């Protein structure tokens, strides 16, 4: 057996673990953006309560979407959560 085979197997296992984490973060990011967008749509359908908070939340959703595109999932999740926090009192 070649001496480097155990090292290669360890690297493959580590990469598989990372891929799983990235996949979970991607899904969490996507779900959080979807929820924030749904909240924004509900607030818009009721009429704008606090226009400034609606604009801020909209900007945060756009920022979260850009972060998702750049595969910066933690930032994506944080921005989408902040957008939801701004919208929650208006629902």
MMTF fields as JSON, N, C-alpha, C and O atoms, coordinates in Angstrom:
{
  "mmtfVersion": "1.0.0",
  "mmtfProducer": "UNKNOWN",
  "numBonds": 363,
  "numAtoms": 364,
  "numGroups": 91,
  "numChains": 1,
  "numModels": 1,
  "chainsPerModel": [1],
  "groupsPerChain": [91],
  "chainIdList": ["A"],
  "bondAtomList": [4, 2, 8, 6, 12, 10, 16, 14, 20, 18, 24, 22, 28, 26, 32, 30, 36, 34, 40, 38, 44, 42, 48, 46, 52, 50, 56, 54, 60, 58, 64, 62, 68, 66, 72, 70, 76, 74, 80, 78, 84, 82, 88, 86, 92, 90, 96, 94, 100, 98, 104, 102, 108, 106, 112, 110, 116, 114, 120, 118, 124, 122, 128, 126, 132, 130, 136, 134, 140, 138, 144, 142, 148, 146, 152, 150, 156, 154, 160, 158, 164, 162, 168, 166, 172, 170, 176, 174, 180, 178, 184, 182, 188, 186, 192, 190, 196, 194, 200, 198, 204, 202, 208, 206, 212, 210, 216, 214, 220, 218, 224, 222, 228, 226, 232, 230, 236, 234, 240, 238, 244, 242, 248, 246, 252, 250, 256, 254, 260, 258, 264, 262, 268, 266, 272, 270, 276, 274, 280, 278, 284, 282, 288, 286, 292, 290, 296, 294, 300, 298, 304, 302, 308, 306, 312, 310, 316, 314, 320, 318, 324, 322, 328, 326, 332, 330, 336, 334, 340, 338, 344, 342, 348, 346, 352, 350, 356, 354, 360, 358],
  "bondOrderList": [1, 1, 1, 1, 1, 1, 1, 1, 1, 1, 1, 1, 1, 1, 1, 1, 1, 1, 1, 1, 1, 1, 1, 1, 1, 1, 1, 1, 1, 1, 1, 1, 1, 1, 1, 1, 1, 1, 1, 1, 1, 1, 1, 1, 1, 1, 1, 1, 1, 1, 1, 1, 1, 1, 1, 1, 1, 1, 1, 1, 1, 1, 1, 1, 1, 1, 1, 1, 1, 1, 1, 1, 1, 1, 1, 1, 1, 1, 1, 1, 1, 1, 1, 1, 1, 1, 1, 1, 1, 1],
  "groupList": [{"groupName": "UNK", "atomNameList": ["N", "CA", "C", "O"], "elementList": ["N", "C", "C", "O"], "formalChargeList": [0, 0, 0, 0], "bondAtomList": [1, 0, 2, 1, 3, 2], "bondOrderList": [1, 1, 2], "singleLetterCode": "X", "chemCompType": "L-PEPTIDE LINKING"}],
  "groupTypeList": [0, 0, 0, 0, 0, 0, 0, 0, 0, 0, 0, 0, 0, 0, 0, 0, 0, 0, 0, 0, 0, 0, 0, 0, 0, 0, 0, 0, 0, 0, 0, 0, 0, 0, 0, 0, 0, 0, 0, 0, 0, 0, 0, 0, 0, 0, 0, 0, 0, 0, 0, 0, 0, 0, 0, 0, 0, 0, 0, 0, 0, 0, 0, 0, 0, 0, 0, 0, 0, 0, 0, 0, 0, 0, 0, 0, 0, 0, 0, 0, 0, 0, 0, 0, 0, 0, 0, 0, 0, 0, 0],
  "groupIdList": [1, 2, 3, 4, 5, 6, 7, 8, 9, 10, 11, 12, 13, 14, 15, 16, 17, 18, 19, 20, 21, 22, 23, 24, 25, 26, 27, 28, 29, 30, 31, 32, 33, 34, 35, 36, 37, 38, 39, 40, 41, 42, 43, 44, 45, 46, 47, 48, 49, 50, 51, 52, 53, 54, 55, 56, 57, 58, 59, 60, 61, 62, 63, 64, 65, 66, 67, 68, 69, 70, 71, 72, 73, 74, 75, 76, 77, 78, 79, 80, 81, 82, 83, 84, 85, 86, 87, 88, 89, 90, 91],
  "secStructList": [7, 7, 6, 6, 2, 2, 2, 2, 2, 2, 2, 2, 2, 2, 2, 2, 2, 2, 2, 2, 2, 2, 2, 2, 2, 2, 2, 2, 2, 2, 2, 2, 2, 2, 2, 2, 2, 2, 2, 2, 2, 2, 2, 2, 2, 2, 7, 7, 1, 1, 2, 2, 2, 2, 2, 2, 2, 2, 2, 2, 2, 2, 2, 2, 2, 2, 2, 2, 2, 6, 6, 7, 2, 2, 2, 2, 2, 2, 2, 2, 2, 2, 2, 2, 2, 2, 2, 2, 6, 6, 7],
  "xCoordList": [0.846, 0.0, 0.896, 1.838, 0.598, 1.399, 1.293, 0.264, 2.376, 2.433, 1.497, 1.067, 1.182, 0.355, -1.145, -1.955, -1.528, -2.943, -3.716, -4.808, -3.205, -3.961, -4.159, -5.203, -3.172, -3.297, -4.383, -5.178, -4.414, -5.422, -6.814, -7.746, -6.962, -8.264, -8.713, -9.893, -7.791, -8.117, -8.555, -9.512, -7.857, -8.235, -9.622, -10.411, -9.928, -11.256, -12.337, -13.393, -12.087, -13.054, -13.268, -14.399, -12.195, -12.302, -13.084, -13.924, -12.813, -13.531, -15.002, -15.845, -15.326, -16.727, -17.453, -18.603, -16.785, -17.382, -17.616, -18.643, -16.679, -16.829, -17.971, -18.739, -18.088, -19.153, -20.516, -21.452, -20.63, -21.892, -22.243, -23.398, -21.28, -21.506, -21.891, -22.806, -21.207, -21.521, -22.933, -23.672, -23.31, -24.648, -25.716, -26.74, -25.488, -26.44, -26.53, -27.623, -25.385, -25.389, -26.075, -26.785, -25.866, -26.522, -28.035, -28.772, -28.487, -29.926, -30.486, -31.566, -29.764, -30.227, -30.303, -31.247, -29.317, -29.291, -30.495, -31.207, -30.709, -31.831, -33.155, -34.009, -33.334, -34.588, -34.813, -35.937, -33.74, -33.873, -34.226, -35.036, -33.624, -33.967, -35.423, -36.142, -35.858, -37.256, -38.222, -39.239, -37.894, -38.762, -38.787, -39.849, -37.636, -37.575, -38.337, -39.028, -38.206, -38.93, -40.436, -41.199, -40.861, -42.289, -42.792, -43.882, -42.001, -42.372, -42.49, -43.43, -41.535, -41.558, -42.809, -43.444, -43.16, -44.366, -45.621, -46.52, -45.686, -46.84, -46.939, -48.027, -45.798, -45.798, -46.246, -47.022, -45.762, -46.155, -47.647, -48.292, -48.206, -49.628, -50.512, -51.649, -49.995, -50.747, -50.635, -51.414, -49.688, -49.392, -48.148, -47.887, -47.4, -46.133, -46.378, -46.921, -45.977, -46.089, -45.013, -45.307, -43.798, -42.644, -41.777, -41.017, -41.9, -41.244, -39.739, -39.148, -39.116, -37.668, -37.268, -36.309, -37.993, -37.674, -37.902, -37.16, -38.913, -39.179, -38.036, -37.595, -37.56, -36.438, -35.166, -34.424, -34.915, -33.745, -33.824, -32.844, -34.982, -35.159, -34.968, -34.346, -35.5, -35.341, -33.867, -33.41, -33.128, -31.69, -30.94, -30.014, -31.341, -30.693, -30.968, -30.1, -32.168, -32.486, -31.652, -31.147, -31.509, -30.656, -29.21, -28.535, -28.751, -27.388, -27.218, -26.188, -28.214, -28.155, -28.087, -27.352, -28.847, -28.826, -27.457, -26.961, -26.848, -25.501, -24.488, -23.591, -24.637, -23.725, -23.879, -22.894, -25.116, -25.345, -24.658, -24.046, -24.749, -24.103, -22.594, -21.937, -22.047, -20.6, -20.201, -19.037, -21.184, -20.978, -20.475, -19.693, -20.929, -20.634, -21.914, -22.65, -22.141, -23.43, -23.7, -24.85, -22.698, -22.934, -23.414, -24.345, -22.787, -23.239, -24.638, -25.443, -24.916, -26.248, -27.301, -28.321, -27.043, -27.991, -28.184, -29.312, -27.099, -27.183, -27.999, -28.824, -27.779, -28.516, -29.997, -30.848, -30.305, -31.709, -32.398, -33.557, -31.699, -32.281, -32.55, -33.593, -31.605, -31.823, -33.007, -33.768, -33.164, -34.31, -35.612, -36.567, -35.647, -36.848, -37.126, -38.284, -36.069, -36.249, -36.85, -37.668, -36.448, -37.01, -38.475, -39.277, -38.817, -40.17, -41.171, -42.372, -40.663, -41.541, -42.55, -43.728, -42.135, -43.128, -44.185, -45.249, -43.897, -44.832, -45.839, -46.778, -45.647, -46.546, -47.866, -48.732],
  "yCoordList": [-1.171, 0.0, 1.24, 1.33, 2.193, 3.413, 4.182, 4.156, 4.858, 5.579, 6.784, 7.196, 7.341, 8.54, 8.231, 9.145, 6.979, 6.627, 7.008, 7.562, 6.738, 7.165, 8.673, 9.146, 9.423, 10.88, 11.323, 12.211, 10.713, 11.043, 10.716, 11.498, 9.579, 9.197, 10.177, 10.517, 10.626, 11.602, 12.922, 13.546, 13.343, 14.586, 14.48, 15.421, 13.353, 13.159, 13.202, 13.798, 12.582, 12.593, 14.023, 14.425, 14.776, 16.157, 17.012, 17.819, 16.838, 17.608, 17.241, 18.111, 15.986, 15.566, 16.227, 16.644, 16.323, 16.995, 18.47, 19.017, 19.112, 20.536, 20.735, 21.688, 19.857, 19.976, 19.874, 20.571, 19.022, 18.874, 20.155, 20.58, 20.765, 22.008, 23.133, 23.903, 23.233, 24.27, 24.081, 25.051, 22.836, 22.549, 22.962, 23.529, 22.683, 23.069, 24.579, 25.128, 25.261, 26.722, 27.343, 28.34, 26.756, 27.244, 27.129, 28.059, 25.986, 25.767, 26.731, 27.291, 26.925, 27.846, 29.267, 29.998, 29.656, 30.983, 31.16, 32.161, 30.184, 30.238, 30.331, 31.144, 29.502, 29.495, 30.824, 31.322, 31.39, 32.652, 33.789, 34.653, 33.793, 34.812, 34.656, 35.647, 33.429, 33.191, 33.685, 34.308, 33.403, 33.837, 35.362, 35.953, 35.994, 37.455, 38.089, 39.092, 37.5, 38.019, 37.878, 38.768, 36.76, 36.556, 37.578, 38.13, 37.828, 38.845, 40.217, 40.964, 40.544, 41.83, 41.949, 43.004, 40.892, 40.909, 41.127, 41.864, 40.483, 40.658, 42.101, 42.674, 42.677, 44.064, 44.989, 45.917, 44.74, 45.578, 45.453, 46.437, 44.247, 44.061, 44.766, 45.129, 44.962, 45.668, 47.18, 47.926, 47.624, 49.052, 49.287, 48.552, 50.273, 50.518, 51.107, 52.204, 50.372, 50.868, 51.91, 53.095, 51.47, 52.357, 52.234, 51.278, 53.198, 53.14, 52.936, 52.216, 53.557, 53.452, 52.01, 51.504, 51.342, 49.953, 49.031, 48.068, 49.319, 48.5, 48.638, 47.648, 49.854, 50.083, 49.418, 48.803, 49.538, 48.888, 47.376, 46.737, 46.811, 45.363, 44.922, 43.893, 45.695, 45.368, 45.367, 44.476, 46.361, 46.422, 45.245, 44.711, 44.844, 43.695, 42.399, 41.532, 42.274, 41.08, 41.055, 40.005, 42.205, 42.29, 41.943, 41.221, 42.453, 42.158, 40.677, 40.088, 40.076, 38.64, 37.821, 36.836, 38.221, 37.52, 37.633, 36.663, 38.804, 38.983, 38.129, 37.538, 38.068, 37.243, 35.771, 35.035, 35.345, 33.944, 33.676, 32.622, 34.606, 34.431, 34.323, 33.63, 35.014, 34.978, 33.834, 33.71, 33.0, 31.858, 32.272, 31.557, 33.426, 33.89, 33.687, 34.626, 32.426, 32.027, 32.596, 32.912, 32.738, 33.28, 34.723, 35.109, 35.515, 36.894, 36.947, 37.802, 36.039, 35.942, 35.708, 36.395, 34.73, 34.386, 35.567, 35.873, 36.227, 37.362, 38.509, 39.105, 38.821, 39.926, 39.591, 40.44, 38.379, 37.985, 37.985, 38.385, 37.547, 37.576, 39.006, 39.29, 39.905, 41.307, 41.9, 42.691, 41.518, 41.998, 41.521, 42.289, 40.272, 39.741, 40.434, 40.67, 40.765, 41.46, 42.857, 43.312, 43.527, 44.837, 44.736, 45.619, 43.661, 43.514, 42.95, 43.204, 42.187, 41.497, 42.438, 42.091, 43.615, 44.492, 45.032, 45.479, 44.99, 45.543, 44.518, 44.863, 43.263, 42.197, 42.198, 41.369],
  "zCoordList": [0.0, 0.0, 0.0, 0.787, -0.885, -0.93, 0.391, 1.064, 0.735, 2.006, 2.042, 3.119, 0.902, 0.889, 0.883, 1.037, 0.71, 0.643, 1.912, 1.79, 3.131, 4.325, 4.386, 4.834, 3.941, 3.954, 2.978, 3.287, 1.818, 0.811, 1.347, 1.162, 2.004, 2.561, 3.646, 3.724, 4.468, 5.511, 4.882, 5.342, 3.836, 3.145, 2.523, 2.611, 1.899, 1.316, 2.389, 2.178, 3.525, 4.622, 5.134, 5.406, 5.263, 5.734, 4.741, 5.14, 3.466, 2.455, 2.416, 2.199, 2.621, 2.648, 3.811, 3.673, 4.958, 6.107, 5.854, 6.255, 5.196, 4.855, 3.871, 3.997, 2.907, 1.908, 2.576, 2.187, 3.565, 4.277, 5.025, 5.008, 5.671, 6.409, 5.458, 5.747, 4.335, 3.346, 2.825, 2.654, 2.571, 2.077, 3.084, 2.701, 4.376, 5.419, 5.53, 5.666, 5.474, 5.561, 4.352, 4.482, 3.176, 1.967, 2.114, 1.787, 2.605, 2.785, 3.834, 3.645, 4.927, 5.972, 5.438, 5.737, 4.655, 4.045, 3.119, 3.195, 2.254, 1.308, 2.047, 1.692, 3.075, 3.832, 4.554, 4.617, 5.094, 5.819, 4.854, 5.188, 3.666, 2.66, 2.242, 2.121, 2.023, 1.628, 2.706, 2.4, 3.968, 5.066, 5.173, 5.369, 5.046, 5.122, 3.956, 4.13, 2.776, 1.606, 1.792, 1.416, 2.369, 2.63, 3.653, 3.498, 4.694, 5.676, 5.02, 5.293, 4.157, 3.464, 2.594, 2.562, 1.902, 1.064, 1.911, 1.508, 3.091, 3.977, 4.47, 4.523, 4.83, 5.296, 4.171, 4.4, 2.96, 1.818, 1.536, 1.175, 1.698, 1.412, 2.437, 2.132, 3.649, 4.686, 4.531, 5.124, 3.751, 3.669, 4.498, 5.451, 4.155, 4.82, 6.197, 6.326, 7.223, 8.587, 8.851, 9.011, 8.894, 9.1, 7.851, 7.698, 6.981, 5.675, 5.796, 4.991, 6.788, 6.954, 7.253, 6.67, 8.156, 8.476, 7.281, 7.09, 6.486, 5.3, 4.302, 3.718, 4.106, 3.183, 3.712, 2.947, 5.011, 5.605, 5.433, 5.049, 5.715, 5.59, 4.148, 3.885, 3.221, 1.805, 1.417, 0.701, 1.89, 1.615, 2.221, 1.611, 3.421, 4.065, 3.295, 3.203, 2.749, 1.953, 0.682, 0.285, 0.048, -1.148, -0.784, -1.518, 0.332, 0.79, 1.101, 0.771, 1.728, 2.031, 0.753, 0.682, -0.251, -1.532, -2.188, -2.763, -2.107, -2.664, -1.905, -2.505, -0.591, 0.205, -0.154, -0.218, -0.389, -0.797, -2.123, -2.301, -3.046, -4.352, -4.215, -4.993, -3.218, -2.978, -2.041, -1.657, -1.677, -0.789, 0.59, 1.218, 1.05, 2.412, 3.224, 3.524, 3.562, 4.12, 5.499, 5.803, 6.341, 7.681, 7.599, 8.305, 6.746, 6.548, 5.967, 6.334, 5.067, 4.464, 5.533, 5.579, 6.393, 7.448, 8.397, 8.781, 8.775, 9.694, 9.098, 9.791, 7.831, 7.2, 7.079, 7.34, 6.693, 6.561, 7.932, 8.041, 8.961, 10.314, 10.768, 11.357, 10.491, 10.868, 10.115, 10.672, 8.848, 8.078, 8.719, 8.841, 9.121, 9.77, 11.092, 11.439, 11.838, 13.109, 12.894, 13.694, 11.823, 11.516, 11.099, 11.405, 10.402, 9.872, 10.889, 10.797, 11.852, 12.808, 13.481, 13.558, 13.971, 14.615, 13.641, 14.067, 12.356, 11.363, 10.863, 10.144, 11.24, 10.76, 11.503, 11.224]
}
